[in-house]
Every structure is written in C-alpha cells, then in structure tokens.
Amino acid sequence: MTPQHSDRVRRSFSRSFDSYHAAADQQVWVADRLVTALRDAGAPTQFHRAFEFGCGTGHLTRALTEAYGFDQLTLNDLTPDARATAKAHGASFLPGDVETLAWPAGMELVASASTIQWLNDPMRVLRAAAEELAPGGWLAVSGFGPDQYRELAQLGSKAAAPGLCAVEALAEAVSEHLEVMAMGEARRLQLFPTPVDVLRHLRRTGVNARAQGAWSKSRLARFSTDYIRAFGTEEGVPLTYHPVWIVARKRG
Ligand SMILES: C[S@@+](CC[C@H](N)C(=O)[O-])C[C@H]1O[C@@H](n2cnc3c(N)ncnc32)[C@H](O)[C@@H]1O
C-alpha cells in the first residue's frame, strides 16, 4: 500500500471508528458466515497461535473468540484505535499496514474479514499468509466482490475500494500451498430511505476514503435524483453488498 493510500484509509477508519460498530450490519453477517464456514470445514476448536488482520472494532474477533479457544491471539489494524479491540479480547496488538508489516510466522490460523478490499495487492497478502501458515494451519478470509456498491459505481462514484476481487481469485491466490475447503459469495441488498442515507451509512462505516471531492448542494441533488431514477423502489433505495469468502487449509 502506498503511504498516501494507507494514510487516507487509516484516517477514514479512525474518523468512523466509533460509529462503525453499530452501522456495520453487513460486516457482522460476513464475520459470522466466515466463522460458520470455518467450523463446517472441520477446523479444530482450539488454536495455539492465531493472527487476525484488519480487526477494526472486532466483529470477526468476537465471532472467532466465541467459537474458538486461543492460546495466543494477535490482532492487527492500520488504525491504532483498534488496540481497544485487542484489549477487550485479551489479545496482543500489532499496529500497522499488513501489506508491509512483518507479521508473526508459523500461525495455525490467519483470519480477516472485510479488509482485503482496502489493500493495493490483496493477492500478495493472501499468498504470503498461505506460505507462512504452519503445516495443517487454516486460513479464513473474506473480502468483497466486483458487484460491491454497484449502484455507486454505475453513477460514477469513486467510493469503491481498490481491491475488490472475485471469489475464484481468492482460491487461485492460495492454491499453491493450501487446499480450499470452502468458498462462497452472496449479493445482499440493504435498503435506505433516501440516497442521502446511503452516503451517511458509508461515512459511518468508514467507506469514504476514496470518495474525493466536496458534496455541493447541487451535486448532492443530482446524485439523489440519479440514484432514485436508476434504482428507486417503493421501499427505498438499495445498496448492494457482495461479500466473498474462503476457508483453506495448509497441506500438512
Ligand atoms: C471494514 S473494516 C472491518 C473490520 C473488522 N474486521 C470487521 O469485520 O468488522 C476494515 C478494517 O481494515 C483496516 N485496514 C484497512 N487497510 C489496512 C491495512 N493495510 N492494514 C491493516 N488494516 C487495514 C481498517 O482500519 C478497518 O479497521
């Protein structure tokens, strides 16, 4: 990740750190889905050493620690605010950019939810994780696919994260070292009363790191009209979430 890009992402998530937790319904769903996939794939209930990157306010951390025991859990995030998440779960905290950080090797589990889409080269991070896992170790990672926020993309917004990837690309990135145990994707529509509520939701969940430019009154009015014309329903306006996830195991 370039320093400018990681600075922008860090500032954006720091700004929304307090509002993120309650607003992130979709990320809660994905975190639970990922842990269910890990369990269904037959992962052990206790891990000696585990690493989660992009822990944020801890939606995945909560789901993981409810389902599994950890002797040593290390959490990472770009924003130092996430140290509170580590403290709340009795984990160690390793701050910084996961794309440049030397993270602990020989983990039995590397996990991450809703973070890789912010990386410049998510596949490189997945390949590194696959290489560094302990033999028999598990990888459980979710990101977002190309249909993420498709309404915004269609209206010409730059809000989309840089690292959207198809679920097949996740599998491909790890297939040299890992056996893919499960993978999946979903297209989930969240409804909002108005397009302005969509923007508010994005701000609360930190997804404004790339939405450049000021929102003048006329720009906002045009955005609202275009959004309603293209996607409006009687129940409100939709925003598409396209979570993708993979669970894989290192050959022993
Ligand atoms: C959408 S939140 C997801 C948080 C949490 N995993 C969850 O499931 O709710 C994405 C998190 O990734 C972090 N992040 C973004 N880029 C990162 C990077 N390069 N290295 C580490 N963390 C990063 C952000 O600070 C943010 O907390």
The ligand as a MOL file (V3000), in Angstrom:
LIG
                    3D

  0  0  0     0  0            999 V3000
M  V30 BEGIN CTAB
M  V30 COUNTS 27 29 0 0 0
M  V30 BEGIN ATOM
M  V30 1 C -14.4420 -2.6450 7.1200 0
M  V30 2 S -13.3540 -2.7120 8.4920 0 CHG=1
M  V30 3 C -13.5200 -4.3990 9.0210 0
M  V30 4 C -13.2070 -4.5580 10.4750 0
M  V30 5 C -13.4720 -5.9520 11.0650 0
M  V30 6 N -12.5910 -6.9670 10.5100 0
M  V30 7 C -14.9210 -6.3640 10.8830 0
M  V30 8 O -15.1360 -7.4670 10.3710 0
M  V30 9 O -15.8290 -5.5990 11.2270 0 CHG=-1
M  V30 10 C -11.7670 -2.7340 7.7010 0
M  V30 11 C -10.6130 -2.5500 8.6790 0
M  V30 12 O -9.3990 -2.7840 7.9680 0
M  V30 13 C -8.4290 -1.8680 8.4280 0
M  V30 14 N -7.4190 -1.7560 7.3710 0
M  V30 15 C -7.5400 -1.1840 6.1510 0
M  V30 16 N -6.3840 -1.2820 5.4730 0
M  V30 17 C -5.4960 -1.9450 6.2830 0
M  V30 18 C -4.1450 -2.3370 6.1490 0
M  V30 19 N -3.4500 -2.0590 5.0580 0
M  V30 20 N -3.5490 -2.9810 7.1780 0
M  V30 21 C -4.2420 -3.2520 8.3140 0
M  V30 22 N -5.5390 -2.9000 8.4980 0
M  V30 23 C -6.1660 -2.2510 7.4940 0
M  V30 24 C -9.2150 -0.5900 8.6800 0
M  V30 25 O -8.5380 0.2910 9.5490 0
M  V30 26 C -10.5090 -1.1430 9.2680 0
M  V30 27 O -10.4640 -1.2370 10.6650 0
M  V30 END ATOM
M  V30 BEGIN BOND
M  V30 1 1 1 2
M  V30 2 1 2 3
M  V30 3 1 2 10
M  V30 4 1 3 4
M  V30 5 1 4 5
M  V30 6 1 5 6
M  V30 7 1 5 7
M  V30 8 2 7 8
M  V30 9 1 7 9
M  V30 10 1 10 11
M  V30 11 1 11 12
M  V30 12 1 11 26
M  V30 13 1 12 13
M  V30 14 1 13 14
M  V30 15 1 13 24
M  V30 16 1 14 15
M  V30 17 1 14 23
M  V30 18 2 15 16
M  V30 19 1 16 17
M  V30 20 1 17 18
M  V30 21 2 17 23
M  V30 22 1 18 19
M  V30 23 2 18 20
M  V30 24 1 20 21
M  V30 25 2 21 22
M  V30 26 1 22 23
M  V30 27 1 24 25
M  V30 28 1 24 26
M  V30 29 1 26 27
M  V30 END BOND
M  V30 END CTAB
M  END
